[in-house]
Amino acid sequence: MQAPIDSLPRLKPRLYSIASSQLAVGEQVELCVGVVRDDRRGQIRYGVASGHLAFRALAANPLRAEVEPSYFRLPADPATPVVMIGPGTGIAPFRAFLQHRAALGLAGRTWLFFGNPNRATDFLFGEEIEAWRAAGVLSRLSLAWSRDGSSKTYVQHRMREESAELWRWLE
């Protein structure tokens, strides 16, 4: 007889963007993971992968991981303007890009659009981002906080507000 657990479908792999540059952190890999949290019938449930990474993964228990190659990268010419749009945990690859440019000592035209619900709790990598802006690694920063004010402000609203300048960068 087959055990009930054996009849369940296999879990699909979870894909996460790497949020670090090897130039800055060496062989270590840093991720940006939003923990999925849901209240079901009065009981808090966490996402299988995000909950495991946040609460159960310990250094003594290595995780099995695979790296899939990506062609999403910074331009070869560091003088090329870079526009990055990363709401929520979508900030991960752009944090790696900025970390990489900082490790190389590059300044220049880089613009980050970032948003999340609340600035006080959801400005992921906020101190680093502000430091990169102060150092000139990041030249423009457009932030959107959807739950901080009386109206919901999203990244697309900031892009629309700054559309003339954004168009000049894209040209």
C-alpha positions as CSV (number, residue, x, y, z in Angstrom):
1,M,0.0,0.0,0.0
2,Q,1.3,3.5,-0.9
3,A,1.8,6.0,1.9
4,P,-0.5,9.1,1.5
5,I,2.6,11.4,1.3
6,D,3.9,9.4,-1.7
7,S,0.7,10.3,-3.6
8,L,1.4,14.1,-3.4
9,P,3.1,15.8,-6.3
10,R,6.8,16.7,-5.9
11,L,7.5,20.3,-4.9
12,K,8.7,22.4,-7.8
13,P,12.1,24.1,-7.4
14,R,12.0,27.6,-6.0
15,L,14.0,30.2,-7.9
16,Y,15.6,33.1,-6.2
17,S,17.8,35.9,-7.6
18,I,21.2,36.2,-6.0
19,A,21.4,39.5,-4.1
20,S,25.2,39.7,-3.9
21,S,28.3,40.2,-6.0
22,Q,31.2,37.8,-5.8
23,L,33.5,40.8,-5.9
24,A,32.0,41.9,-2.6
25,V,31.3,38.7,-0.8
26,G,33.6,36.1,-2.3
27,E,32.2,32.5,-2.5
28,Q,29.3,33.4,-0.2
29,V,25.8,33.8,-1.8
30,E,23.2,36.1,-0.4
31,L,19.6,35.9,-1.2
32,C,16.6,38.3,-0.6
33,V,13.6,36.1,0.4
34,G,10.2,37.4,1.2
35,V,8.7,35.0,3.7
36,V,5.2,33.9,2.6
37,R,2.8,34.1,5.6
38,D,-0.8,33.2,5.6
39,D,-3.5,32.9,8.3
40,R,-5.6,29.7,7.6
41,R,-8.4,29.0,10.0
42,G,-6.7,30.9,12.8
43,Q,-3.3,29.2,12.3
44,I,-0.3,30.9,10.8
45,R,1.2,29.0,7.9
46,Y,4.5,29.9,6.2
47,G,5.6,29.2,2.7
48,V,7.4,25.8,2.3
49,A,10.7,27.2,0.9
50,S,10.6,30.8,2.3
51,G,9.7,29.5,5.8
52,H,12.4,26.9,5.7
53,L,15.0,29.5,4.6
54,A,13.9,31.9,7.3
55,F,13.3,29.7,10.3
56,R,14.8,26.3,9.8
57,A,17.9,26.5,7.7
58,L,21.0,26.4,9.9
59,A,24.7,26.7,9.0
60,A,25.1,23.1,10.4
61,N,22.5,21.9,7.9
62,P,23.7,22.9,4.4
63,L,21.0,23.4,1.8
64,R,21.0,21.7,-1.6
65,A,21.0,24.4,-4.2
66,E,21.7,24.7,-7.9
67,V,22.7,27.8,-9.8
68,E,21.0,28.5,-13.2
69,P,22.9,30.7,-15.5
70,S,21.5,34.1,-16.3
71,Y,22.2,36.6,-19.0
72,F,20.7,39.4,-17.0
73,R,23.7,41.5,-16.1
74,L,25.3,44.9,-16.1
75,P,26.3,46.5,-19.4
76,A,29.9,45.7,-20.5
77,D,30.6,49.5,-20.7
78,P,30.4,50.9,-17.1
79,A,29.6,54.4,-18.6
80,T,26.3,53.1,-20.0
81,P,23.4,54.5,-17.9
82,V,21.6,51.8,-15.9
83,V,17.9,52.0,-14.9
84,M,16.8,49.4,-12.3
85,I,13.2,48.7,-11.4
86,G,12.9,46.4,-8.4
87,P,9.8,46.4,-6.2
88,G,9.8,44.1,-3.2
89,T,12.3,41.2,-3.3
90,G,12.8,42.1,-6.9
91,I,15.5,44.4,-5.5
92,A,17.8,41.3,-5.3
93,P,19.7,41.5,-8.6
94,F,20.0,45.2,-8.4
95,R,21.5,45.1,-5.0
96,A,24.1,42.7,-6.5
97,F,24.6,45.2,-9.4
98,L,25.2,48.1,-7.0
99,Q,27.4,46.0,-4.8
100,H,29.5,45.0,-7.8
101,R,29.8,48.6,-9.0
102,A,30.8,49.7,-5.5
103,A,33.5,46.9,-5.3
104,L,34.9,48.2,-8.6
105,G,34.8,51.8,-7.4
106,L,32.4,52.8,-10.2
107,A,30.2,55.9,-10.1
108,G,27.9,57.0,-12.8
109,R,24.4,57.2,-14.1
110,T,22.5,54.5,-12.2
111,W,18.9,55.0,-11.3
112,L,16.9,52.7,-8.9
113,F,13.1,52.6,-8.7
114,F,12.2,50.6,-5.5
115,G,8.9,50.2,-3.7
116,N,7.3,48.2,-1.0
117,P,4.4,48.7,1.5
118,N,6.2,50.6,4.4
119,R,9.4,52.5,4.5
120,A,10.1,51.8,8.1
121,T,9.9,48.0,7.8
122,D,10.3,47.2,4.1
123,F,13.1,49.4,2.8
124,L,15.2,46.3,1.9
125,F,18.9,47.0,2.0
126,G,18.0,50.7,2.8
127,E,21.2,51.6,4.6
128,E,23.4,50.1,1.8
129,I,21.3,51.9,-0.9
130,E,21.6,55.2,0.9
131,A,25.3,54.7,1.3
132,W,25.7,53.9,-2.4
133,R,23.8,57.1,-3.2
134,A,26.0,59.2,-0.9
135,A,29.1,57.6,-2.6
136,G,27.8,58.3,-6.1
137,V,27.5,54.6,-7.0
138,L,23.8,55.2,-7.3
139,S,23.0,58.6,-8.8
140,R,19.2,58.6,-8.6
141,L,16.7,56.8,-6.2
142,S,13.0,56.9,-6.6
143,L,11.0,55.3,-3.8
144,A,7.3,54.3,-3.5
145,W,5.6,53.2,-0.3
146,S,2.1,51.8,-1.0
147,R,0.9,51.8,2.7
148,D,2.6,54.9,4.2
149,G,0.2,57.6,3.0
150,S,-3.4,58.2,2.4
151,S,-3.1,57.0,-1.2
152,K,-1.3,54.0,-2.5
153,T,1.9,54.9,-4.3
154,Y,3.6,52.3,-6.4
155,V,6.8,52.2,-8.5
156,Q,4.8,52.7,-11.7
157,H,3.5,56.0,-10.2
158,R,7.1,57.2,-9.6
159,M,8.0,56.1,-13.2
160,R,5.1,58.1,-14.6
161,E,5.9,61.2,-12.4
162,E,9.5,61.0,-13.7
163,S,8.7,59.9,-17.2
164,A,10.4,62.8,-19.1
165,E,13.7,62.2,-17.3
166,L,13.4,58.4,-17.6
167,W,12.8,58.8,-21.3
168,R,16.0,60.9,-21.7
169,W,17.9,58.1,-19.9
170,L,16.5,55.5,-22.2
171,E,17.3,57.4,-25.3
